[in-house]
Amino acid sequence: MLNDYSSSVLVKTSDLPIRHVGQVHDGKVRSVYWLSPEDSYNLIKQEGYDAYLDTQLGVQIISDRISAYDVNWGFTGGIGGVVGKGASLNAISEHWFDDFDAAGITGNHILERPHPMVWIVQKADPALSVEGIGRQYITGGMWRDYDAGSRNFCGIDIQDGLAKNQELENLLITPTTKGIVYGIPGVPEEEDTNISRQQIIDNYKAFGFKKVDDVELYEILLTDGFKIISDKLRSIGEILVDTKFEFGYVRDLNGNYKLIYIDEVGTPDSSRYWNLNEYLRGNVVENSKEIFRSNLLDNFDNDIFLDKTRMAEREQFAKNKELPIAWMEELSETYMVLAKKITGKKVEISDDPKTEIVEALDSLGLIKH
């Protein structure tokens, strides 16, 4: 573990001198610089990308920021992220995307990986307003609802008599909204709200699907992707408990739309991992961002994290709170150990990631001079 965390943790990712149009899209952990039509076209031709010539491209930079309960957190000493987190998440996602490609399952948005923390991506047009969540075990928010008496989750009837953390008989697909979707009966106009398969089918265009048959296609892609990740993880002693997938449309070389994976897949940020041997002994040992979430729940007011109406309080709390550096170190080790187990390669930590990123993108002609 590095002693000087500040030099190796990349926190701000929206201030790089990258050629782009419009505002930099600055998410919780990633920034995307969308290229002009001319730069996109030239880069596709120059690099021979497998993308339609009119596709808009973006430079996606992953940070080391840590987000939980929809806010970002910092640690003692003004450390605004987790050592090795960004490079670990990218390496894990890339590994799963390569496995999906090898299995012949659709495509993804990554066109090139010029640096461990950078992807050149094609813009999904549109991206679905659905986050497809696959669950193989009853835990987390689903368990809290079940324990409170609910027996219907995202329109799916759940049997009585289940125990916390029990494996489910079948993989459940429990979608939520991505962003806010307006004007759909029965769907609250808020982010990350549970929705049913029938609501998606009845309003498929509003959720971004080009045809109703693609609702089944996204479920197939989710199920196939989940199985590939789950099988590999079990072979290295980990359980894929649940995970989130995002999808969008791009055009192939002939201009035809196809549904692909976007964002990240199967990472310990977007998934729950449990240690397999410990689970078989009756214990749950987390190996994902759930470690961090559990630390927050165990040490502070639970309600501020679980009650969406207290979002303003939560944001203020996170802004003013420096968390123990030991929490960061534990999470850093978790991410980097998992990345090595999954990919077979050690995550290399940079002492100056911003300089490296600029140099990598300059070779592609994407830096302002």
GUKEBA-509946 format. One record per residue (C-alpha): residue number from 1; residue in one letter; x, y, z. Coordinates in nm, 2 decimals, decimal comma, padded with zeros to 4 digits. Layout:
<pts>
{pt NUM a {X Y Z}}
...
</pts>
This chain:
<pts>
{pt 1 m {00,00 00,00 00,00}}
{pt 2 l {00,13 00,35 -00,09}}
{pt 3 n {00,21 00,59 00,19}}
{pt 4 d {00,14 00,91 00,00}}
{pt 5 y {-00,22 00,86 -00,11}}
{pt 6 s {-00,28 01,21 -00,24}}
{pt 7 s {-00,05 01,18 -00,54}}
{pt 8 s {-00,20 00,85 -00,66}}
{pt 9 v {-00,57 00,91 -00,60}}
{pt 10 l {-00,75 01,06 -00,90}}
{pt 11 v {-01,04 01,26 -00,77}}
{pt 12 k {-01,13 01,54 -01,01}}
{pt 13 t {-01,17 01,42 -01,37}}
{pt 14 s {-01,36 01,70 -01,54}}
{pt 15 d {-01,08 01,95 -01,58}}
{pt 16 l {-00,85 01,77 -01,83}}
{pt 17 p {-00,75 01,96 -02,15}}
{pt 18 i {-00,94 01,72 -02,38}}
{pt 19 r {-01,09 01,84 -02,70}}
{pt 20 h {-01,47 01,81 -02,66}}
{pt 21 v {-01,81 01,98 -02,73}}
{pt 22 g {-02,07 02,08 -02,48}}
{pt 23 q {-02,04 02,03 -02,11}}
{pt 24 v {-01,83 01,75 -01,96}}
{pt 25 h {-02,06 01,49 -01,82}}
{pt 26 d {-01,94 01,45 -01,47}}
{pt 27 g {-02,10 01,15 -01,29}}
{pt 28 k {-02,05 01,01 -00,95}}
{pt 29 v {-01,73 00,83 -01,04}}
{pt 30 r {-01,67 00,90 -01,41}}
{pt 31 s {-01,64 01,19 -01,65}}
{pt 32 v {-01,72 01,18 -02,02}}
{pt 33 y {-01,59 01,43 -02,28}}
{pt 34 w {-01,80 01,40 -02,59}}
{pt 35 l {-01,61 01,46 -02,91}}
{pt 36 s {-01,73 01,68 -03,20}}
{pt 37 p {-01,87 01,50 -03,50}}
{pt 38 e {-01,56 01,59 -03,70}}
{pt 39 d {-01,32 01,45 -03,43}}
{pt 40 s {-01,54 01,14 -03,39}}
{pt 41 y {-01,54 01,07 -03,76}}
{pt 42 n {-01,16 01,13 -03,79}}
{pt 43 l {-01,08 00,91 -03,49}}
{pt 44 i {-01,30 00,62 -03,62}}
{pt 45 k {-01,12 00,64 -03,96}}
{pt 46 q {-00,78 00,69 -03,81}}
{pt 47 e {-00,80 00,40 -03,56}}
{pt 48 g {-01,02 00,17 -03,76}}
{pt 49 y {-01,29 00,14 -03,49}}
{pt 50 d {-01,57 -00,10 -03,54}}
{pt 51 a {-01,83 00,18 -03,54}}
{pt 52 y {-02,07 00,35 -03,78}}
{pt 53 l {-01,89 00,66 -03,92}}
{pt 54 d {-02,15 00,90 -03,79}}
{pt 55 t {-02,13 00,77 -03,43}}
{pt 56 q {-02,04 01,03 -03,17}}
{pt 57 l {-01,74 00,92 -02,96}}
{pt 58 g {-01,65 01,01 -02,60}}
{pt 59 v {-01,34 00,99 -02,38}}
{pt 60 q {-01,45 00,84 -02,05}}
{pt 61 i {-01,22 00,89 -01,75}}
{pt 62 i {-01,28 00,69 -01,44}}
{pt 63 s {-01,18 00,84 -01,11}}
{pt 64 d {-01,09 00,69 -00,77}}
{pt 65 r {-01,39 00,86 -00,61}}
{pt 66 i {-01,61 00,65 -00,38}}
{pt 67 s {-01,99 00,68 -00,40}}
{pt 68 a {-02,24 00,52 -00,17}}
{pt 69 y {-02,60 00,61 -00,11}}
{pt 70 d {-02,59 00,85 -00,40}}
{pt 71 v {-02,32 01,08 -00,25}}
{pt 72 n {-01,94 01,09 -00,27}}
{pt 73 w {-01,72 01,04 00,04}}
{pt 74 g {-01,38 01,15 00,16}}
{pt 75 f {-01,13 01,02 00,42}}
{pt 76 t {-00,90 01,16 00,69}}
{pt 77 g {-00,64 01,40 00,55}}
{pt 78 g {-00,85 01,52 00,26}}
{pt 79 i {-00,82 01,20 00,06}}
{pt 80 g {-01,11 01,21 -00,18}}
{pt 81 g {-01,10 00,86 -00,31}}
{pt 82 v {-00,97 00,50 -00,29}}
{pt 83 v {-00,62 00,40 -00,40}}
{pt 84 g {-00,64 00,18 -00,71}}
{pt 85 k {-01,02 00,18 -00,73}}
{pt 86 g {-01,06 00,33 -01,08}}
{pt 87 a {-00,80 00,11 -01,25}}
{pt 88 s {-00,93 -00,20 -01,07}}
{pt 89 l {-01,29 -00,14 -01,18}}
{pt 90 n {-01,19 -00,07 -01,54}}
{pt 91 a {-00,97 -00,39 -01,55}}
{pt 92 i {-01,26 -00,60 -01,41}}
{pt 93 s {-01,51 -00,46 -01,66}}
{pt 94 e {-01,28 -00,51 -01,95}}
{pt 95 h {-01,22 -00,87 -01,85}}
{pt 96 w {-01,60 -00,94 -01,84}}
{pt 97 f {-01,65 -00,76 -02,17}}
{pt 98 d {-01,38 -00,97 -02,33}}
{pt 99 d {-01,54 -01,28 -02,20}}
{pt 100 f {-01,88 -01,17 -02,34}}
{pt 101 d {-01,72 -01,11 -02,68}}
{pt 102 a {-01,56 -01,46 -02,67}}
{pt 103 a {-01,90 -01,61 -02,60}}
{pt 104 g {-02,05 -01,42 -02,89}}
{pt 105 i {-02,28 -01,21 -02,68}}
{pt 106 t {-02,36 -00,87 -02,85}}
{pt 107 g {-02,11 -00,59 -02,80}}
{pt 108 n {-02,02 -00,31 -02,57}}
{pt 109 h {-01,95 00,06 -02,59}}
{pt 110 i {-01,56 00,04 -02,55}}
{pt 111 l {-01,36 00,10 -02,87}}
{pt 112 e {-01,02 00,15 -02,72}}
{pt 113 r {-00,84 00,15 -02,38}}
{pt 114 p {-00,55 00,40 -02,42}}
{pt 115 h {-00,48 00,40 -02,04}}
{pt 116 p {-00,60 00,19 -01,74}}
{pt 117 m {-00,83 00,47 -01,64}}
{pt 118 v {-00,95 00,57 -01,98}}
{pt 119 w {-01,19 00,43 -02,24}}
{pt 120 i {-01,28 00,56 -02,58}}
{pt 121 v {-01,65 00,49 -02,60}}
{pt 122 q {-01,93 00,51 -02,86}}
{pt 123 k {-02,23 00,71 -02,75}}
{pt 124 a {-02,55 00,50 -02,70}}
{pt 125 d {-02,84 00,66 -02,89}}
{pt 126 p {-03,05 00,61 -02,70}}
{pt 127 a {-02,94 00,46 -02,37}}
{pt 128 l {-03,22 00,27 -02,19}}
{pt 129 s {-03,38 00,44 -01,89}}
{pt 130 v {-03,37 00,10 -01,73}}
{pt 131 e {-03,11 -00,05 -01,50}}
{pt 132 g {-03,14 -00,43 -01,52}}
{pt 133 i {-03,06 -00,59 -01,19}}
{pt 134 g {-03,01 -00,96 -01,16}}
{pt 135 r {-03,05 -01,12 -00,81}}
{pt 136 q {-02,95 -01,47 -00,72}}
{pt 137 y {-02,98 -01,43 -00,34}}
{pt 138 i {-03,23 -01,24 -00,12}}
{pt 139 t {-03,04 -00,97 00,07}}
{pt 140 g {-03,00 -00,59 00,09}}
{pt 141 g {-03,31 -00,38 00,01}}
{pt 142 m {-03,50 -00,68 -00,12}}
{pt 143 w {-03,46 -00,86 00,21}}
{pt 144 r {-03,56 -00,54 00,40}}
{pt 145 d {-03,89 -00,53 00,20}}
{pt 146 y {-03,94 -00,90 00,24}}
{pt 147 d {-03,88 -00,90 00,61}}
{pt 148 a {-04,13 -00,61 00,65}}
{pt 149 g {-04,39 -00,83 00,49}}
{pt 150 s {-04,38 -00,76 00,12}}
{pt 151 r {-04,42 -01,06 -00,11}}
{pt 152 n {-04,41 -00,88 -00,44}}
{pt 153 f {-04,09 -00,72 -00,58}}
{pt 154 c {-04,08 -00,54 -00,91}}
{pt 155 g {-04,41 -00,72 -01,01}}
{pt 156 i {-04,27 -01,07 -00,91}}
{pt 157 d {-04,44 -01,27 -00,65}}
{pt 158 i {-04,20 -01,40 -00,39}}
{pt 159 q {-04,27 -01,72 -00,19}}
{pt 160 d {-04,30 -01,73 00,19}}
{pt 161 g {-04,04 -01,88 00,42}}
{pt 162 l {-03,72 -01,74 00,28}}
{pt 163 a {-03,43 -01,66 00,51}}
{pt 164 k {-03,20 -01,37 00,49}}
{pt 165 n {-02,91 -01,42 00,24}}
{pt 166 q {-03,08 -01,74 00,10}}
{pt 167 e {-03,01 -01,85 -00,25}}
{pt 168 l {-03,31 -01,80 -00,48}}
{pt 169 e {-03,44 -02,09 -00,69}}
{pt 170 n {-03,41 -01,88 -01,00}}
{pt 171 l {-03,23 -01,56 -01,11}}
{pt 172 l {-03,47 -01,27 -01,06}}
{pt 173 i {-03,46 -00,97 -01,29}}
{pt 174 t {-03,56 -00,67 -01,08}}
{pt 175 p {-03,54 -00,35 -01,29}}
{pt 176 t {-03,52 00,01 -01,17}}
{pt 177 t {-03,54 00,34 -01,35}}
{pt 178 k {-03,22 00,50 -01,47}}
{pt 179 g {-03,26 00,87 -01,42}}
{pt 180 i {-03,61 01,01 -01,39}}
{pt 181 v {-03,87 00,88 -01,63}}
{pt 182 y {-04,18 01,11 -01,66}}
{pt 183 g {-04,54 01,05 -01,73}}
{pt 184 i {-04,56 00,67 -01,69}}
{pt 185 p {-04,86 00,56 -01,48}}
{pt 186 g {-04,76 00,40 -01,15}}
{pt 187 v {-04,39 00,49 -01,19}}
{pt 188 p {-04,28 00,76 -00,94}}
{pt 189 e {-04,08 01,04 -01,10}}
{pt 190 e {-03,76 00,97 -00,91}}
{pt 191 e {-03,43 00,79 -00,98}}
{pt 192 d {-03,37 00,43 -00,90}}
{pt 193 t {-03,74 00,34 -00,84}}
{pt 194 n {-03,85 -00,02 -00,88}}
{pt 195 i {-04,04 -00,10 -01,19}}
{pt 196 s {-04,20 -00,42 -01,32}}
{pt 197 r {-04,15 -00,60 -01,65}}
{pt 198 q {-04,51 -00,53 -01,75}}
{pt 199 q {-04,46 -00,16 -01,69}}
{pt 200 i {-04,16 -00,17 -01,92}}
{pt 201 i {-04,35 -00,36 -02,19}}
{pt 202 d {-04,65 -00,13 -02,17}}
{pt 203 n {-04,43 00,18 -02,20}}
{pt 204 y {-04,13 00,04 -02,39}}
{pt 205 k {-04,07 00,35 -02,60}}
{pt 206 a {-04,07 00,58 -02,29}}
{pt 207 f {-03,80 00,36 -02,15}}
{pt 208 g {-03,59 00,39 -02,46}}
{pt 209 f {-03,66 00,06 -02,64}}
{pt 210 k {-03,69 00,07 -03,01}}
{pt 211 k {-03,92 -00,22 -03,03}}
{pt 212 v {-04,11 -00,43 -02,77}}
{pt 213 d {-03,92 -00,75 -02,86}}
{pt 214 d {-03,60 -00,58 -02,72}}
{pt 215 v {-03,74 -00,60 -02,37}}
{pt 216 e {-03,69 -00,98 -02,39}}
{pt 217 l {-03,35 -00,93 -02,56}}
{pt 218 y {-03,22 -00,71 -02,27}}
{pt 219 e {-03,34 -00,99 -02,03}}
{pt 220 i {-03,15 -01,25 -02,23}}
{pt 221 l {-02,84 -01,04 -02,23}}
{pt 222 l {-02,86 -00,98 -01,86}}
{pt 223 t {-02,91 -01,35 -01,79}}
{pt 224 d {-02,63 -01,46 -02,02}}
{pt 225 g {-02,39 -01,20 -01,88}}
{pt 226 f {-02,48 -01,29 -01,52}}
{pt 227 k {-02,41 -01,66 -01,58}}
{pt 228 i {-02,07 -01,59 -01,74}}
{pt 229 i {-01,96 -01,37 -01,45}}
{pt 230 s {-02,11 -01,60 -01,19}}
{pt 231 d {-01,94 -01,91 -01,32}}
{pt 232 k {-01,60 -01,75 -01,34}}
{pt 233 l {-01,63 -01,60 -00,99}}
{pt 234 r {-01,73 -01,94 -00,84}}
{pt 235 s {-01,42 -02,09 -00,99}}
{pt 236 i {-01,20 -01,84 -00,79}}
{pt 237 g {-01,40 -01,87 -00,47}}
{pt 238 e {-01,65 -01,58 -00,50}}
{pt 239 i {-02,03 -01,57 -00,53}}
{pt 240 l {-02,20 -01,32 -00,76}}
{pt 241 v {-02,49 -01,23 -00,53}}
{pt 242 d {-02,65 -00,96 -00,75}}
{pt 243 t {-02,54 -00,71 -01,02}}
{pt 244 k {-02,65 -00,42 -01,23}}
{pt 245 f {-02,64 -00,40 -01,61}}
{pt 246 e {-02,71 -00,10 -01,84}}
{pt 247 f {-02,78 -00,11 -02,21}}
{pt 248 g {-02,81 00,12 -02,50}}
{pt 249 y {-02,84 00,13 -02,88}}
{pt 250 v {-02,55 00,19 -03,12}}
{pt 251 r {-02,54 00,15 -03,50}}
{pt 252 d {-02,33 -00,12 -03,66}}
{pt 253 l {-02,12 -00,07 -03,97}}
{pt 254 n {-02,43 -00,09 -04,19}}
{pt 255 g {-02,62 00,17 -03,99}}
{pt 256 n {-02,85 -00,08 -03,82}}
{pt 257 y {-02,93 -00,04 -03,45}}
{pt 258 k {-02,82 -00,30 -03,21}}
{pt 259 l {-02,86 -00,33 -02,83}}
{pt 260 i {-02,52 -00,34 -02,64}}
{pt 261 y {-02,38 -00,33 -02,29}}
{pt 262 i {-02,28 00,01 -02,17}}
{pt 263 d {-02,13 00,15 -01,84}}
{pt 264 e {-01,94 -00,11 -01,63}}
{pt 265 v {-02,03 -00,47 -01,57}}
{pt 266 g {-01,97 -00,72 -01,29}}
{pt 267 t {-01,75 -00,49 -01,08}}
{pt 268 p {-01,75 -00,48 -00,70}}
{pt 269 d {-01,91 -00,14 -00,73}}
{pt 270 s {-02,21 -00,25 -00,93}}
{pt 271 s {-02,24 -00,60 -00,77}}
{pt 272 r {-02,23 -00,78 -00,45}}
{pt 273 y {-01,96 -01,05 -00,41}}
{pt 274 w {-01,95 -01,29 -00,12}}
{pt 275 n {-01,67 -01,53 -00,03}}
{pt 276 l {-01,78 -01,88 -00,14}}
{pt 277 n {-01,62 -02,09 00,13}}
{pt 278 e {-01,74 -01,87 00,41}}
{pt 279 y {-02,10 -01,88 00,27}}
{pt 280 l {-02,09 -02,26 00,26}}
{pt 281 r {-02,00 -02,24 00,63}}
{pt 282 g {-02,30 -02,02 00,70}}
{pt 283 n {-02,12 -01,69 00,71}}
{pt 284 v {-02,15 -01,38 00,48}}
{pt 285 v {-01,82 -01,22 00,41}}
{pt 286 e {-01,85 -00,92 00,17}}
{pt 287 n {-01,59 -00,86 -00,10}}
{pt 288 s {-01,73 -00,56 -00,27}}
{pt 289 k {-01,84 -00,20 -00,20}}
{pt 290 e {-02,09 -00,35 00,04}}
{pt 291 i {-01,80 -00,34 00,29}}
{pt 292 f {-01,81 00,04 00,27}}
{pt 293 r {-02,18 00,06 00,28}}
{pt 294 s {-02,19 -00,16 00,59}}
{pt 295 n {-01,93 00,06 00,76}}
{pt 296 l {-02,16 00,36 00,71}}
{pt 297 l {-02,47 00,18 00,83}}
{pt 298 d {-02,30 00,04 01,14}}
{pt 299 n {-02,14 00,36 01,25}}
{pt 300 f {-02,39 00,63 01,17}}
{pt 301 d {-02,76 00,70 01,16}}
{pt 302 n {-02,90 00,43 00,94}}
{pt 303 d {-03,21 00,63 00,85}}
{pt 304 i {-03,02 00,91 00,68}}
{pt 305 f {-02,89 00,65 00,42}}
{pt 306 l {-03,21 00,46 00,37}}
{pt 307 d {-03,46 00,74 00,37}}
{pt 308 k {-03,47 00,91 00,03}}
{pt 309 t {-03,65 01,21 00,17}}
{pt 310 r {-03,34 01,29 00,38}}
{pt 311 m {-03,11 01,33 00,07}}
{pt 312 a {-03,02 01,69 00,15}}
{pt 313 e {-02,91 01,59 00,50}}
{pt 314 r {-02,71 01,30 00,36}}
{pt 315 e {-02,53 01,53 00,11}}
{pt 316 q {-02,44 01,77 00,39}}
{pt 317 f {-02,33 01,49 00,62}}
{pt 318 a {-02,10 01,34 00,35}}
{pt 319 k {-01,96 01,68 00,26}}
{pt 320 n {-01,85 01,76 00,62}}
{pt 321 k {-01,74 01,41 00,73}}
{pt 322 e {-01,39 01,27 00,69}}
{pt 323 l {-01,41 00,89 00,73}}
{pt 324 p {-01,13 00,68 00,88}}
{pt 325 i {-00,84 00,61 00,65}}
{pt 326 a {-00,85 00,25 00,75}}
{pt 327 w {-01,18 00,22 00,57}}
{pt 328 m {-01,02 00,34 00,25}}
{pt 329 e {-00,72 00,10 00,29}}
{pt 330 e {-00,96 -00,20 00,34}}
{pt 331 l {-01,16 -00,11 00,03}}
{pt 332 s {-00,84 -00,04 -00,17}}
{pt 333 e {-00,71 -00,39 -00,09}}
{pt 334 t {-01,05 -00,55 -00,17}}
{pt 335 y {-01,06 -00,39 -00,51}}
{pt 336 m {-00,70 -00,46 -00,61}}
{pt 337 v {-00,70 -00,82 -00,48}}
{pt 338 l {-01,03 -00,90 -00,67}}
{pt 339 a {-00,89 -00,74 -00,99}}
{pt 340 k {-00,58 -00,96 -00,98}}
{pt 341 k {-00,79 -01,28 -00,90}}
{pt 342 i {-01,03 -01,21 -01,19}}
{pt 343 t {-00,78 -01,08 -01,46}}
{pt 344 g {-00,47 -01,26 -01,35}}
{pt 345 k {-00,28 -00,93 -01,36}}
{pt 346 k {-00,17 -00,69 -01,08}}
{pt 347 v {-00,32 -00,34 -01,09}}
{pt 348 e {-00,04 -00,09 -01,13}}
{pt 349 i {-00,08 00,23 -00,93}}
{pt 350 s {00,04 00,55 -01,09}}
{pt 351 d {00,21 00,83 -00,89}}
{pt 352 d {00,07 01,09 -01,14}}
{pt 353 p {-00,24 00,96 -01,32}}
{pt 354 k {-00,34 01,29 -01,48}}
{pt 355 t {-00,01 01,34 -01,66}}
{pt 356 e {-00,02 00,98 -01,79}}
{pt 357 i {-00,38 01,02 -01,91}}
{pt 358 v {-00,29 01,34 -02,10}}
{pt 359 e {00,01 01,18 -02,26}}
{pt 360 a {-00,20 00,88 -02,37}}
{pt 361 l {-00,47 01,09 -02,52}}
{pt 362 d {-00,22 01,33 -02,69}}
{pt 363 s {-00,11 01,04 -02,90}}
{pt 364 l {-00,46 01,01 -03,03}}
{pt 365 g {-00,48 01,39 -03,11}}
{pt 366 l {-00,74 01,46 -02,84}}
{pt 367 i {-00,55 01,71 -02,63}}
{pt 368 k {-00,59 02,09 -02,66}}
{pt 369 h {-00,26 02,27 -02,74}}
</pts>
